[in-house]
Amino acid sequence: MPVGKVVLVTGVSRYVGGVLARRLVADPSVERVIGVDVIPPPRDLGGAEFIRADIRNPMIGKVIAQGDVDTVVHANVIATPTFAGGRTPQKEINVIGTMQLLAACQKAATVKRLVVKSTAAVYGSTPRDPAMFTEEMSAKRLPSSGFGKDSIEVEGYVRGFARRRPDTDILMLRFANIIGPRIRTSITDYFNLPVIPIPLGYDARLQFFHEDDAIAALVRGVTGSATGVVNLAGDGVLTALQAAAIVRRPFVMVPMAAAGPIGSLGKKFGLLDFSPDQMSFMAYGRGMDTTAMRESFGFNPSFSTRAAFEDYARTVTPVVPSFDAVSGVLGGVVGAAQQVLGRPTRGKH
């Protein structure tokens, strides 16, 4: 009989899941770590056992049962469609995968703790938002697409699971945008653009959470006893314009109405994969209250929002875009604006 926890981690082929599995192997309170994903991890899991399994398939139940798993970490809610092969597989992994995983957990009598890696995106981003969201608050306008919408559904399924398995301890961690020198996300892609589009008339307040703090928080979630919902963000905020200055990238102000077409343009050329909800985030921003993170969860991040972003910015090569590059971006902005306004822009002769 194991003397420590037997932990199953989903999504170990991606950065956070893989590093988390390695970190848990080294924790003295953990006896065994099982990592699952549809593809082998690109990095060594440091002694964790890898099982090639798709959480969308009921077979995940056999993995949990045969491994006598008592703690499940769901780290496989994918934020960016590009990393999943498109929006359809992203939604299937996020929503169908969560349903199947929770169904397997419900049947497994050994499972006593569930830790879910969720996101601040569930709060949405609108001009009517409070200065700081607490865990009890909900979105003023629910995310209408992409990762935010999926995460709302995931949290709903987790609440349903909690009602059916009241004997299971459940911890939901809502992370601000995770950033750092090694992780790649839609937000790191955004600030790595040669010219950064920022909605005209806005300068969003942004919070970030360093990748090292994210791993440490998940380890604490696994080995600790905290339950409920916890917001996680570094101290302080950065504005979008301050962030652009830190990465030493030029920016262009785009009409808010053109933000959606601009995002589509970036996706078309493989520069970034931003949904309309994410573009709203770049206009209105978001703030989370982190009192529970410190008091009930007992976690103090090592990096502030600014320090986390600055650590990421070290990996970004400053660019001085050519005239042709700037002209191309501005041409795309004008084209998107024309598309939104429905009329051509006439030049002087």
C-alpha positions in Angstrom: 0.0 0.0 0.0 1.5 3.4 -1.0 2.5 5.7 1.9 2.1 8.8 -0.2 -0.3 10.2 -2.8 -0.8 8.7 -6.2 -1.3 11.6 -8.5 -2.6 11.6 -12.1 -1.7 14.7 -14.2 -3.4 15.4 -17.5 -1.7 17.4 -20.3 1.9 16.4 -19.6 3.0 17.0 -23.2 2.6 20.7 -22.6 4.9 22.9 -20.5 2.9 23.3 -17.3 1.7 19.7 -17.1 5.2 18.3 -17.8 7.1 20.5 -15.3 4.4 19.8 -12.7 4.8 16.1 -13.1 8.6 16.3 -12.6 8.1 18.6 -9.6 5.6 16.2 -8.0 8.0 13.2 -8.4 10.5 15.0 -6.2 7.9 15.8 -3.5 8.3 13.5 -0.5 4.5 13.4 0.1 3.9 11.9 -3.3 4.5 8.2 -3.9 3.7 7.9 -7.6 3.0 10.2 -10.5 1.1 9.2 -13.7 1.1 11.6 -16.6 -1.3 11.2 -19.4 -1.6 12.9 -22.8 -2.4 12.0 -26.5 1.3 12.5 -27.5 4.5 11.7 -25.7 6.0 14.6 -23.8 8.9 16.5 -25.4 10.7 16.7 -22.1 11.7 14.1 -19.5 9.1 13.6 -16.8 11.8 12.9 -14.2 10.5 9.5 -13.0 6.8 10.1 -13.6 5.1 7.2 -15.5 3.7 8.3 -18.9 0.6 6.6 -20.3 -0.6 7.6 -23.7 -4.3 8.2 -23.2 -6.9 10.5 -24.5 -9.1 12.0 -21.7 -11.9 12.2 -24.3 -12.0 8.4 -24.3 -13.7 6.4 -21.5 -10.5 4.4 -21.3 -9.1 7.1 -19.0 -11.3 5.4 -16.3 -9.1 2.3 -16.5 -6.0 4.3 -16.1 -7.4 5.8 -12.9 -8.7 2.5 -11.6 -5.6 0.4 -12.3 -3.3 3.1 -10.9 -5.3 3.4 -7.6 -5.2 7.2 -8.2 -6.3 9.3 -5.2 -5.5 12.8 -6.6 -6.2 14.1 -10.1 -4.8 17.3 -11.5 -6.7 18.5 -14.6 -4.1 20.7 -16.4 -5.3 19.9 -19.9 -7.7 22.8 -20.6 -6.1 24.2 -23.7 -6.1 28.0 -24.2 -5.0 28.4 -27.8 -6.6 26.6 -30.8 -3.3 26.5 -32.7 -1.8 24.2 -30.0 -4.8 21.8 -30.3 -4.9 21.6 -34.1 -7.8 24.1 -34.4 -10.9 25.3 -32.6 -12.9 22.1 -33.0 -10.3 19.7 -31.4 -9.6 22.4 -28.7 -13.3 22.4 -27.7 -13.5 18.6 -27.7 -10.4 18.3 -25.5 -11.6 21.0 -23.1 -15.2 20.2 -22.8 -15.7 16.5 -23.8 -12.4 15.6 -22.3 -13.4 17.2 -19.0 -16.7 15.4 -19.0 -15.0 12.0 -19.6 -12.3 12.7 -17.0 -14.9 13.7 -14.3 -17.1 10.7 -15.2 -14.1 8.4 -14.6 -13.3 10.2 -11.3 -16.9 9.8 -10.2 -16.7 6.0 -10.6 -13.3 5.7 -9.0 -13.7 5.3 -5.2 -10.0 5.9 -4.7 -10.2 9.5 -6.0 -10.3 11.8 -3.0 -8.9 15.1 -4.4 -9.3 17.0 -7.6 -7.3 20.0 -8.6 -8.4 22.0 -11.7 -6.2 24.5 -13.5 -8.8 27.1 -14.5 -8.4 30.7 -15.7 -9.3 34.3 -15.0 -10.9 34.3 -18.5 -14.1 33.0 -16.9 -14.7 36.5 -15.6 -14.8 37.9 -19.2 -13.8 41.5 -19.9 -16.2 44.4 -20.3 -16.3 48.1 -19.4 -18.8 47.3 -16.6 -16.4 45.0 -14.7 -15.4 45.7 -11.1 -11.9 46.9 -10.4 -11.1 43.5 -8.9 -13.1 40.3 -9.2 -13.4 38.2 -6.1 -14.0 34.4 -6.3 -17.7 34.9 -5.6 -18.3 37.2 -8.5 -19.3 36.1 -12.0 -18.8 37.6 -15.4 -20.8 40.7 -16.3 -21.0 39.3 -19.9 -20.1 35.6 -20.3 -17.3 34.9 -22.8 -18.9 34.1 -26.1 -16.2 32.0 -27.7 -12.9 30.2 -27.3 -11.0 29.4 -24.2 -13.2 31.6 -21.9 -16.4 29.9 -23.0 -14.8 26.4 -22.7 -13.6 27.3 -19.2 -17.0 28.4 -18.0 -18.3 25.0 -19.2 -15.5 23.1 -17.5 -16.1 24.9 -14.2 -19.8 24.0 -14.5 -19.0 20.3 -14.9 -16.7 20.5 -11.9 -19.5 21.9 -9.8 -21.8 19.1 -11.0 -19.1 16.6 -10.0 -18.8 18.2 -6.6 -22.5 17.6 -6.0 -22.3 14.0 -7.0 -19.1 13.2 -5.1 -19.3 15.3 -1.9 -16.6 13.1 -0.4 -14.0 14.5 -2.8 -12.0 17.6 -2.0 -12.0 20.0 -5.0 -9.7 22.9 -5.6 -10.2 25.2 -8.6 -7.3 27.6 -9.4 -8.1 30.6 -11.6 -4.8 31.7 -13.0 -4.1 35.2 -14.5 -2.3 34.9 -17.8 0.7 32.7 -17.1 3.9 34.1 -18.6 7.6 33.6 -18.5 10.7 32.8 -20.5 9.9 29.2 -21.4 6.1 29.0 -21.7 4.3 29.9 -25.0 0.8 31.1 -24.9 -1.5 33.4 -27.0 -0.4 36.3 -24.8 3.3 35.7 -25.3 2.6 35.4 -29.1 0.7 38.7 -28.9 3.5 40.7 -27.3 6.1 39.0 -29.6 4.4 40.6 -32.7 6.6 42.9 -34.7 4.0 45.6 -34.3 1.5 45.3 -31.4 -2.2 46.3 -32.2 -3.8 48.0 -29.2 -7.5 49.1 -29.3 -7.8 52.8 -29.9 -8.7 54.8 -26.8 -7.9 52.0 -24.4 -5.0 51.0 -22.2 -6.1 47.8 -20.4 -4.9 46.9 -16.9 -3.3 43.4 -17.1 -2.3 40.9 -14.4 0.3 38.2 -15.0 1.4 35.1 -13.1 5.0 33.7 -13.6 5.3 30.2 -14.9 7.5 29.2 -11.9 4.8 30.5 -9.5 2.1 28.6 -11.5 4.0 25.3 -11.0 4.6 26.0 -7.3 0.9 26.9 -6.8 -0.2 23.6 -8.5 2.2 21.6 -6.3 0.7 23.3 -3.2 -2.8 22.5 -4.5 -1.9 18.8 -4.8 0.0 18.5 -1.5 -2.1 20.8 0.6 -5.7 20.7 1.9 -7.2 23.9 0.5 -10.5 23.6 -1.3 -12.9 25.9 -3.2 -12.0 28.5 -5.8 -8.8 30.6 -5.6 -7.7 33.5 -7.8 -4.0 33.6 -8.6 -2.1 36.7 -9.9 1.1 38.5 -9.3 0.9 41.7 -7.2 0.1 44.9 -9.1 -0.9 45.5 -12.7 0.6 46.6 -16.0 -1.2 48.5 -18.7 -1.1 47.3 -22.3 1.1 50.3 -23.3 3.5 49.7 -20.5 3.8 46.1 -21.5 4.5 47.1 -25.1 7.2 49.4 -23.9 8.8 46.7 -21.8 9.1 44.3 -24.8 10.4 47.3 -26.8 7.9 46.7 -29.5 6.2 49.5 -31.5 2.4 49.5 -31.3 -0.4 50.7 -33.5 -3.8 51.9 -32.2 -6.7 50.2 -34.0 -10.4 51.0 -33.8 -12.1 48.7 -31.3 -14.7 47.7 -34.0 -11.8 46.5 -36.1 -10.2 44.4 -33.3 -12.0 41.2 -34.4 -10.9 41.5 -38.0 -7.4 42.3 -36.9 -7.4 39.2 -34.8 -8.6 37.2 -37.8 -5.8 38.8 -39.9 -3.2 37.7 -37.4 -4.6 34.2 -37.4 -4.6 34.0 -41.2 -0.9 34.9 -41.4 0.0 32.6 -38.5 1.1 35.5 -36.3 -1.3 34.9 -33.4 -4.5 33.1 -32.6 -6.7 35.6 -30.7 -10.5 35.3 -30.3 -12.8 38.3 -30.1 -13.0 37.8 -26.3 -9.3 38.0 -26.0 -9.2 41.2 -28.0 -11.8 42.6 -25.6 -9.4 41.7 -22.9 -6.8 43.9 -24.6 -9.2 46.8 -24.5 -10.8 46.5 -21.0 -8.3 44.3 -19.1 -9.2 42.5 -15.9 -8.3 42.6 -12.3 -8.6 39.8 -9.7 -8.6 40.1 -5.9 -6.0 37.7 -4.5 -6.8 37.9 -0.8 -7.9 34.2 -0.8 -4.6 33.2 -2.5 -2.7 34.5 0.5 -5.0 33.8 3.4 -6.9 30.6 2.7 -4.6 29.0 0.1 -1.4 30.3 1.9 0.5 31.1 -1.3 2.7 34.1 -1.9 4.0 34.4 -5.5 7.7 35.1 -6.0 7.1 37.4 -9.0 4.9 40.5 -9.2 2.9 41.1 -12.4 5.7 43.4 -13.6 8.5 41.1 -12.6 6.9 38.2 -14.3 6.4 40.2 -17.5 9.9 41.5 -17.4 11.3 38.0 -17.1 9.3 37.0 -20.2 10.5 40.2 -22.0 14.1 39.0 -21.7 13.4 36.4 -24.3 11.9 38.9 -26.8 14.3 40.4 -29.3 13.7 44.1 -29.8 12.9 45.0 -33.4 12.9 48.1 -35.5 10.4 47.2 -38.2 11.1 48.2 -41.7 8.9 50.7 -43.6 7.4 47.8 -45.6 6.5 45.9 -42.4 4.8 48.9 -40.8 3.0 49.6 -44.1 1.8 46.0 -44.2 0.4 46.2 -40.7 -1.2 49.6 -41.3 -2.6 48.3 -44.6 -4.2 45.4 -42.7 -5.6 47.8 -40.1 -7.1 50.0 -42.8 -8.6 47.0 -44.6 -10.1 45.7 -41.4 -11.6 49.1 -40.6 -13.1 49.2 -44.1 -14.6 45.8 -43.6 -16.2 46.9 -40.4 -17.4 50.3 -41.6 -18.6 48.8 -44.9 -17.2 51.6 -47.1 -14.0 52.3 -48.9 -11.5 54.9 -47.7 -10.8 57.4 -50.5 -7.4 58.9 -50.9 -6.7 62.4 -52.1 -5.7 63.0 -55.8 
